[in-house]
């Protein structure tokens, strides 16, 4: 009666079939343009901010995910508690992106390499869209399709990269930004302090405040290109009612599910 779809294109096809319905839920997977913050020119905050202004999240979701997904402005899923909507921190603005590049010393843009793991179609498709988007502001990306083993060894372990695209599916993983040795190589004392305060917060009000501050810091620093939260796509017969759409869930509670005859 119920199944889950990994292909957004298939989900769109089934959604157009009146025999079925597809629930566009949220997941904890954040798809990001991972950026090596220690290599030039990405060690310059203005360059990262320029890239953030060059990202059209809605276009990426439409072309790479058949319209399924939620734009994000920081490393936190809308499916998780304490989420802040920060997509307007750096709205899509190619002219502003060009201005920031000029201020950073790159009035004619620059060349860079985007390495994507070929095993993930969303990475390839999002990469193709970003190549076109970045070309509008003078950032000339060469996209390389690499095997997963190479991605793990060269990018994740050895940090031998400039840009890559990957989904971070772990819930509550914003703490990776407190680790300067992590493959982003982001080093912020302000973030580490905010994260430490969030972990030791005595109540929900303080947790909300400090986890919110964590999201704001990395959004403002444009540590990575925050693209979208991957969708959860349960599909079922059209007469199945009350199914929980978000993922992950600890248990499949079907107590409120019913069949509309």
Buried (B, 14 or more C-beta within 10 A) or exposed (E): EEEEBEBBEBBBBBBEEEEBBBBBBBBBBBBBBBBBBEBEBBEBBBBBBBBBBBBBBBBBBBBBBBBBBBBBBBBBBBBBEBBBBBBEBBEBBBEBBBBBBBBBEBEEBBEBEBBBBBEBBBBBBBBBBBBEBBEEBBBEBEBBEBEEEBBEEBBBEEBBBBBBBBBBBEBEBBBBBBEBEBBBBBBBEEBBBBBEBBEEBEEEEEBBBBBBBBBBBBBBBBBBBBBBBBBBBBBBEEEBEEBBBBBEEEEEEEEEBEEEE
